[in-house]
Amino acid sequence: MADLFWLSDEQWAVIEPFMAKSQPGPERRDDRQIISGIVHVLTSGCR
């Protein structure tokens, strides 16, 4: 159940080139997990 909202490898391959590679600030978390969470919130209707 924990991997229910993960993006497929094909979907991630399309999105990954648009993710920032280096930027100032704190260490980045797993971009794939963050994007999957955003998709989950948008599709589930969370407020």
PQR file with spaces between the fields and no chain letter, atoms N, CA, C, O and H, PARSE charges and radii, in Angstrom:
ATOM       1  N    MET     1       0.820   -1.200    0.000 -0.4000 1.5000
ATOM       2  CA   MET     1       0.000    0.000    0.000 -0.0000 2.0000
ATOM       3  C    MET     1       0.859    1.257    0.000  0.5500 1.7000
ATOM       4  O    MET     1       0.432    2.299   -0.498 -0.5500 1.4000
ATOM       5  N    ALA     2       2.064    1.170    0.553 -0.4000 1.5000
ATOM       6  CA   ALA     2       2.910    2.356    0.648 -0.0000 2.0000
ATOM       7  C    ALA     2       3.364    2.867   -0.713  0.5500 1.7000
ATOM       8  O    ALA     2       3.640    4.056   -0.870 -0.5500 1.4000
ATOM       9  H    ALA     2       2.411    0.324    0.957  0.4000 1.0000
ATOM      10  N    ASP     3       3.443    1.968   -1.704 -0.4000 1.5000
ATOM      11  CA   ASP     3       3.909    2.405   -3.013 -0.0000 2.0000
ATOM      12  C    ASP     3       2.756    2.645   -3.984  0.5500 1.7000
ATOM      13  O    ASP     3       2.960    2.638   -5.198 -0.5500 1.4000
ATOM      14  H    ASP     3       3.218    1.002   -1.576  0.4000 1.0000
ATOM      15  N    LEU     4       1.569    2.852   -3.473 -0.4000 1.5000
ATOM      16  CA   LEU     4       0.386    3.012   -4.300 -0.0000 2.0000
ATOM      17  C    LEU     4       0.471    4.222   -5.212  0.5500 1.7000
ATOM      18  O    LEU     4      -0.037    4.169   -6.332 -0.5500 1.4000
ATOM      19  H    LEU     4       1.403    2.858   -2.487  0.4000 1.0000
ATOM      20  N    PHE     5       1.094    5.312   -4.777 -0.4000 1.5000
ATOM      21  CA   PHE     5       1.088    6.537   -5.546 -0.0000 2.0000
ATOM      22  C    PHE     5       2.429    6.852   -6.203  0.5500 1.7000
ATOM      23  O    PHE     5       2.625    7.969   -6.683 -0.5500 1.4000
ATOM      24  H    PHE     5       1.507    5.355   -3.868  0.4000 1.0000
ATOM      25  N    TRP     6       3.353    5.898   -6.234 -0.4000 1.5000
ATOM      26  CA   TRP     6       4.634    6.122   -6.897 -0.0000 2.0000
ATOM      27  C    TRP     6       4.419    6.250   -8.389  0.5500 1.7000
ATOM      28  O    TRP     6       3.582    5.562   -8.973 -0.5500 1.4000
ATOM      29  H    TRP     6       3.194    4.991   -5.844  0.4000 1.0000
ATOM      30  N    LEU     7       5.172    7.124   -8.989 -0.4000 1.5000
ATOM      31  CA   LEU     7       5.137    7.258  -10.439 -0.0000 2.0000
ATOM      32  C    LEU     7       5.836    6.047  -11.058  0.5500 1.7000
ATOM      33  O    LEU     7       6.804    5.529  -10.501 -0.5500 1.4000
ATOM      34  H    LEU     7       5.852    7.683   -8.514  0.4000 1.0000
ATOM      35  N    SER     8       5.341    5.603  -12.206 -0.4000 1.5000
ATOM      36  CA   SER     8       6.003    4.491  -12.892 -0.0000 2.0000
ATOM      37  C    SER     8       7.358    4.956  -13.407  0.5500 1.7000
ATOM      38  O    SER     8       7.628    6.156  -13.470 -0.5500 1.4000
ATOM      39  H    SER     8       4.555    6.023  -12.658  0.4000 1.0000
ATOM      40  N    ASP     9       8.197    4.015  -13.771 -0.4000 1.5000
ATOM      41  CA   ASP     9       9.520    4.365  -14.296 -0.0000 2.0000
ATOM      42  C    ASP     9       9.398    5.186  -15.571  0.5500 1.7000
ATOM      43  O    ASP     9      10.186    6.105  -15.795 -0.5500 1.4000
ATOM      44  H    ASP     9       7.978    3.041  -13.720  0.4000 1.0000
ATOM      45  N    GLU    10       8.426    4.866  -16.403 -0.4000 1.5000
ATOM      46  CA   GLU    10       8.227    5.607  -17.643 -0.0000 2.0000
ATOM      47  C    GLU    10       7.797    7.047  -17.368  0.5500 1.7000
ATOM      48  O    GLU    10       8.285    7.977  -18.010 -0.5500 1.4000
ATOM      49  H    GLU    10       7.786    4.119  -16.221  0.4000 1.0000
ATOM      50  N    GLN    11       6.890    7.228  -16.419 -0.4000 1.5000
ATOM      51  CA   GLN    11       6.430    8.570  -16.064 -0.0000 2.0000
ATOM      52  C    GLN    11       7.578    9.380  -15.464  0.5500 1.7000
ATOM      53  O    GLN    11       7.739   10.558  -15.783 -0.5500 1.4000
ATOM      54  H    GLN    11       6.493    6.472  -15.897  0.4000 1.0000
ATOM      55  N    TRP    12       8.366    8.761  -14.604 -0.4000 1.5000
ATOM      56  CA   TRP    12       9.466    9.461  -13.969 -0.0000 2.0000
ATOM      57  C    TRP    12      10.533    9.839  -14.990  0.5500 1.7000
ATOM      58  O    TRP    12      11.147   10.899  -14.868 -0.5500 1.4000
ATOM      59  H    TRP    12       8.235    7.804  -14.345  0.4000 1.0000
ATOM      60  N    ALA    13      10.766    8.994  -15.995 -0.4000 1.5000
ATOM      61  CA   ALA    13      11.759    9.286  -17.029 -0.0000 2.0000
ATOM      62  C    ALA    13      11.384   10.547  -17.802  0.5500 1.7000
ATOM      63  O    ALA    13      12.268   11.257  -18.281 -0.5500 1.4000
ATOM      64  H    ALA    13      10.266    8.133  -16.094  0.4000 1.0000
ATOM      65  N    VAL    14      10.105   10.837  -17.931 -0.4000 1.5000
ATOM      66  CA   VAL    14       9.658   12.046  -18.629 -0.0000 2.0000
ATOM      67  C    VAL    14       9.857   13.278  -17.753  0.5500 1.7000
ATOM      68  O    VAL    14      10.241   14.333  -18.258 -0.5500 1.4000
ATOM      69  H    VAL    14       9.386   10.261  -17.541  0.4000 1.0000
ATOM      70  N    ILE    15       9.606   13.167  -16.462 -0.4000 1.5000
ATOM      71  CA   ILE    15       9.644   14.303  -15.540 -0.0000 2.0000
ATOM      72  C    ILE    15      11.066   14.629  -15.071  0.5500 1.7000
ATOM      73  O    ILE    15      11.402   15.800  -14.896 -0.5500 1.4000
ATOM      74  H    ILE    15       9.294   12.310  -16.052  0.4000 1.0000
ATOM      75  N    GLU    16      11.889   13.622  -14.868 -0.4000 1.5000
ATOM      76  CA   GLU    16      13.197   13.809  -14.227 -0.0000 2.0000
ATOM      77  C    GLU    16      14.087   14.862  -14.886  0.5500 1.7000
ATOM      78  O    GLU    16      14.752   15.601  -14.159 -0.5500 1.4000
ATOM      79  H    GLU    16      11.615   12.671  -15.010  0.4000 1.0000
ATOM      80  N    PRO    17      14.144   14.979  -16.224 -0.5600 1.5000
ATOM      81  CA   PRO    17      15.030   16.003  -16.804  0.2800 2.0000
ATOM      82  C    PRO    17      14.660   17.434  -16.411  0.5500 1.7000
ATOM      83  O    PRO    17      15.494   18.332  -16.527 -0.5500 1.4000
ATOM      84  N    PHE    18      13.446   17.663  -15.955 -0.4000 1.5000
ATOM      85  CA   PHE    18      13.004   19.003  -15.587 -0.0000 2.0000
ATOM      86  C    PHE    18      13.273   19.349  -14.121  0.5500 1.7000
ATOM      87  O    PHE    18      13.045   20.484  -13.702 -0.5500 1.4000
ATOM      88  H    PHE    18      12.768   16.933  -15.860  0.4000 1.0000
ATOM      89  N    MET    19      13.752   18.387  -13.346 -0.4000 1.5000
ATOM      90  CA   MET    19      14.029   18.617  -11.936 -0.0000 2.0000
ATOM      91  C    MET    19      15.379   19.324  -11.787  0.5500 1.7000
ATOM      92  O    MET    19      16.319   19.052  -12.534 -0.5500 1.4000
ATOM      93  H    MET    19      13.937   17.465  -13.686  0.4000 1.0000
ATOM      94  N    ALA    20      15.458   20.226  -10.820 -0.4000 1.5000
ATOM      95  CA   ALA    20      16.703   20.966  -10.564 -0.0000 2.0000
ATOM      96  C    ALA    20      17.787   19.995  -10.110  0.5500 1.7000
ATOM      97  O    ALA    20      17.534   19.095   -9.309 -0.5500 1.4000
ATOM      98  H    ALA    20      14.694   20.446  -10.213  0.4000 1.0000
ATOM      99  N    LYS    21      18.986   20.186  -10.626 -0.4000 1.5000
ATOM     100  CA   LYS    21      20.105   19.308  -10.262 -0.0000 2.0000
ATOM     101  C    LYS    21      20.872   19.835   -9.059  0.5500 1.7000
ATOM     102  O    LYS    21      21.235   19.066   -8.169 -0.5500 1.4000
ATOM     103  H    LYS    21      19.191   20.917  -11.276  0.4000 1.0000
ATOM     104  N    SER    22      21.119   21.124   -9.024 -0.4000 1.5000
ATOM     105  CA   SER    22      21.835   21.699   -7.886 -0.0000 2.0000
ATOM     106  C    SER    22      21.255   23.073   -7.602  0.5500 1.7000
ATOM     107  O    SER    22      21.023   23.875   -8.506 -0.5500 1.4000
ATOM     108  H    SER    22      20.824   21.749   -9.747  0.4000 1.0000
ATOM     109  N    GLN    23      21.033   23.313   -6.352 -0.4000 1.5000
ATOM     110  CA   GLN    23      20.500   24.599   -5.925 -0.0000 2.0000
ATOM     111  C    GLN    23      20.958   24.852   -4.504  0.5500 1.7000
ATOM     112  O    GLN    23      21.224   23.908   -3.760 -0.5500 1.4000
ATOM     113  H    GLN    23      21.221   22.661   -5.617  0.4000 1.0000
ATOM     114  N    PRO    24      21.054   26.110   -4.120 -0.5600 1.5000
ATOM     115  CA   PRO    24      21.470   26.410   -2.745  0.2800 2.0000
ATOM     116  C    PRO    24      20.374   26.014   -1.756  0.5500 1.7000
ATOM     117  O    PRO    24      19.202   25.892   -2.112 -0.5500 1.4000
ATOM     118  N    GLY    25      20.781   25.821   -0.536 -0.4000 1.5000
ATOM     119  CA   GLY    25      19.809   25.508    0.500 -0.0000 2.0000
ATOM     120  C    GLY    25      20.030   24.123    1.074  0.5500 1.7000
ATOM     121  O    GLY    25      21.064   23.499    0.838 -0.5500 1.4000
ATOM     122  H    GLY    25      21.733   25.920   -0.247  0.4000 1.0000
ATOM     123  N    PRO    26      19.047   23.644    1.832 -0.5600 1.5000
ATOM     124  CA   PRO    26      19.198   22.339    2.482  0.2800 2.0000
ATOM     125  C    PRO    26      19.248   21.207    1.453  0.5500 1.7000
ATOM     126  O    PRO    26      18.856   21.366    0.297 -0.5500 1.4000
ATOM     127  N    GLU    27      19.744   20.065    1.916 -0.4000 1.5000
ATOM     128  CA   GLU    27      19.840   18.895    1.046 -0.0000 2.0000
ATOM     129  C    GLU    27      18.452   18.490    0.560  0.5500 1.7000
ATOM     130  O    GLU    27      17.489   18.489    1.326 -0.5500 1.4000
ATOM     131  H    GLU    27      20.063   19.936    2.855  0.4000 1.0000
ATOM     132  N    ARG    28      18.366   18.145   -0.727 -0.4000 1.5000
ATOM     133  CA   ARG    28      17.074   17.790   -1.319 -0.0000 2.0000
ATOM     134  C    ARG    28      16.637   16.409   -0.858  0.5500 1.7000
ATOM     135  O    ARG    28      17.465   15.534   -0.605 -0.5500 1.4000
ATOM     136  H    ARG    28      19.148   18.146   -1.349  0.4000 1.0000
ATOM     137  N    ARG    29      15.338   16.225   -0.755 -0.4000 1.5000
ATOM     138  CA   ARG    29      14.763   14.915   -0.455 -0.0000 2.0000
ATOM     139  C    ARG    29      14.593   14.165   -1.765  0.5500 1.7000
ATOM     140  O    ARG    29      15.014   14.650   -2.814 -0.5500 1.4000
ATOM     141  H    ARG    29      14.665   16.936   -0.961  0.4000 1.0000
ATOM     142  N    ASP    30      13.993   13.013   -1.719 -0.4000 1.5000
ATOM     143  CA   ASP    30      13.757   12.208   -2.911 -0.0000 2.0000
ATOM     144  C    ASP    30      12.685   12.885   -3.767  0.5500 1.7000
ATOM     145  O    ASP    30      11.512   12.912   -3.395 -0.5500 1.4000
ATOM     146  H    ASP    30      13.651   12.619   -0.866  0.4000 1.0000
ATOM     147  N    ASP    31      13.094   13.431   -4.918 -0.4000 1.5000
ATOM     148  CA   ASP    31      12.160   14.161   -5.777 -0.0000 2.0000
ATOM     149  C    ASP    31      11.002   13.292   -6.234  0.5500 1.7000
ATOM     150  O    ASP    31       9.871   13.768   -6.335 -0.5500 1.4000
ATOM     151  H    ASP    31      14.046   13.409   -5.221  0.4000 1.0000
ATOM     152  N    ARG    32      11.270   12.028   -6.509 -0.4000 1.5000
ATOM     153  CA   ARG    32      10.203   11.133   -6.985 -0.0000 2.0000
ATOM     154  C    ARG    32       9.129   10.954   -5.916  0.5500 1.7000
ATOM     155  O    ARG    32       7.940   10.912   -6.234 -0.5500 1.4000
ATOM     156  H    ARG    32      12.189   11.641   -6.427  0.4000 1.0000
ATOM     157  N    GLN    33       9.529   10.850   -4.673 -0.4000 1.5000
ATOM     158  CA   GLN    33       8.580   10.705   -3.571 -0.0000 2.0000
ATOM     159  C    GLN    33       7.767   11.987   -3.390  0.5500 1.7000
ATOM     160  O    GLN    33       6.560   11.923   -3.161 -0.5500 1.4000
ATOM     161  H    GLN    33      10.494   10.885   -4.415  0.4000 1.0000
ATOM     162  N    ILE    34       8.403   13.130   -3.487 -0.4000 1.5000
ATOM     163  CA   ILE    34       7.718   14.409   -3.325 -0.0000 2.0000
ATOM     164  C    ILE    34       6.681   14.607   -4.422  0.5500 1.7000
ATOM     165  O    ILE    34       5.544   14.980   -4.134 -0.5500 1.4000
ATOM     166  H    ILE    34       9.384   13.183   -3.673  0.4000 1.0000
ATOM     167  N    ILE    35       7.058   14.362   -5.682 -0.4000 1.5000
ATOM     168  CA   ILE    35       6.126   14.510   -6.802 -0.0000 2.0000
ATOM     169  C    ILE    35       4.972   13.520   -6.669  0.5500 1.7000
ATOM     170  O    ILE    35       3.829   13.870   -6.962 -0.5500 1.4000
ATOM     171  H    ILE    35       7.982   14.059   -5.916  0.4000 1.0000
ATOM     172  N    SER    36       5.250   12.297   -6.236 -0.4000 1.5000
ATOM     173  CA   SER    36       4.189   11.314   -6.032 -0.0000 2.0000
ATOM     174  C    SER    36       3.200   11.790   -4.972  0.5500 1.7000
ATOM     175  O    SER    36       1.993   11.592   -5.113 -0.5500 1.4000
ATOM     176  H    SER    36       6.179   12.013   -5.998  0.4000 1.0000
ATOM     177  N    GLY    37       3.708   12.416   -3.913 -0.4000 1.5000
ATOM     178  CA   GLY    37       2.829   12.960   -2.876 -0.0000 2.0000
ATOM     179  C    GLY    37       1.953   14.080   -3.401  0.5500 1.7000
ATOM     180  O    GLY    37       0.775   14.165   -3.054 -0.5500 1.4000
ATOM     181  H    GLY    37       4.688   12.577   -3.799  0.4000 1.0000
ATOM     182  N    ILE    38       2.517   14.933   -4.229 -0.4000 1.5000
ATOM     183  CA   ILE    38       1.738   16.026   -4.813 -0.0000 2.0000
ATOM     184  C    ILE    38       0.638   15.467   -5.709  0.5500 1.7000
ATOM     185  O    ILE    38      -0.501   15.933   -5.660 -0.5500 1.4000
ATOM     186  H    ILE    38       3.474   14.863   -4.511  0.4000 1.0000
ATOM     187  N    VAL    39       0.973   14.473   -6.525 -0.4000 1.5000
ATOM     188  CA   VAL    39      -0.029   13.840   -7.393 -0.0000 2.0000
ATOM     189  C    VAL    39      -1.130   13.205   -6.548  0.5500 1.7000
ATOM     190  O    VAL    39      -2.308   13.305   -6.890 -0.5500 1.4000
ATOM     191  H    VAL    39       1.898   14.095   -6.564  0.4000 1.0000
ATOM     192  N    HIS    40      -0.763   12.565   -5.465 -0.4000 1.5000
ATOM     193  CA   HIS    40      -1.756   11.946   -4.577 -0.0000 2.0000
ATOM     194  C    HIS    40      -2.724   12.985   -4.023  0.5500 1.7000
ATOM     195  O    HIS    40      -3.937   12.777   -4.046 -0.5500 1.4000
ATOM     196  H    HIS    40       0.194   12.484   -5.186  0.4000 1.0000
ATOM     197  N    VAL    41      -2.207   14.081   -3.535 -0.4000 1.5000
ATOM     198  CA   VAL    41      -3.057   15.129   -2.963 -0.0000 2.0000
ATOM     199  C    VAL    41      -3.978   15.699   -4.028  0.5500 1.7000
ATOM     200  O    VAL    41      -5.156   15.931   -3.758 -0.5500 1.4000
ATOM     201  H    VAL    41      -1.222   14.250   -3.517  0.4000 1.0000
ATOM     202  N    LEU    42      -3.469   15.930   -5.231 -0.4000 1.5000
ATOM     203  CA   LEU    42      -4.283   16.484   -6.302 -0.0000 2.0000
ATOM     204  C    LEU    42      -5.367   15.522   -6.771  0.5500 1.7000
ATOM     205  O    LEU    42      -6.468   15.956   -7.112 -0.5500 1.4000
ATOM     206  H    LEU    42      -2.512   15.741   -5.450  0.4000 1.0000
ATOM     207  N    THR    43      -5.078   14.233   -6.795 -0.4000 1.5000
ATOM     208  CA   THR    43      -6.062   13.270   -7.281 -0.0000 2.0000
ATOM     209  C    THR    43      -7.033   12.817   -6.204  0.5500 1.7000
ATOM     210  O    THR    43      -8.139   12.382   -6.525 -0.5500 1.4000
ATOM     211  H    THR    43      -4.184   13.881   -6.518  0.4000 1.0000
ATOM     212  N    SER    44      -6.651   12.905   -4.935 -0.4000 1.5000
ATOM     213  CA   SER    44      -7.546   12.450   -3.875 -0.0000 2.0000
ATOM     214  C    SER    44      -8.464   13.546   -3.358  0.5500 1.7000
ATOM     215  O    SER    44      -9.416   13.267   -2.629 -0.5500 1.4000
ATOM     216  H    SER    44      -5.753   13.257   -4.674  0.4000 1.0000
ATOM     217  N    GLY    45      -8.188   14.782   -3.727 -0.4000 1.5000
ATOM     218  CA   GLY    45      -9.044   15.862   -3.308 -0.0000 2.0000
ATOM     219  C    GLY    45      -8.788   16.371   -1.894  0.5500 1.7000
ATOM     220  O    GLY    45      -9.655   17.015   -1.303 -0.5500 1.4000
ATOM     221  H    GLY    45      -7.415   15.008   -4.319  0.4000 1.0000
ATOM     222  N    CYS    46      -7.615   16.090   -1.349 -0.4000 1.5000
ATOM     223  CA   CYS    46      -7.281   16.601   -0.016 -0.0000 2.0000
ATOM     224  C    CYS    46      -7.298   18.119   -0.018  0.5500 1.7000
ATOM     225  O    CYS    46      -6.941   18.745   -1.016 -0.5500 1.4000
ATOM     226  H    CYS    46      -6.911   15.566   -1.829  0.4000 1.0000
ATOM     227  N    ARG    47      -7.704   18.702    1.072 -0.4000 1.5000
ATOM     228  CA   ARG    47      -7.700   20.149    1.175 -0.0000 2.0000
ATOM     229  C    ARG    47      -6.395   20.637    1.707  0.5500 1.7000
ATOM     230  O    ARG    47      -6.204   21.843    1.864 -0.5500 1.4000
ATOM     231  H    ARG    47      -7.995   18.194    1.883  0.4000 1.0000
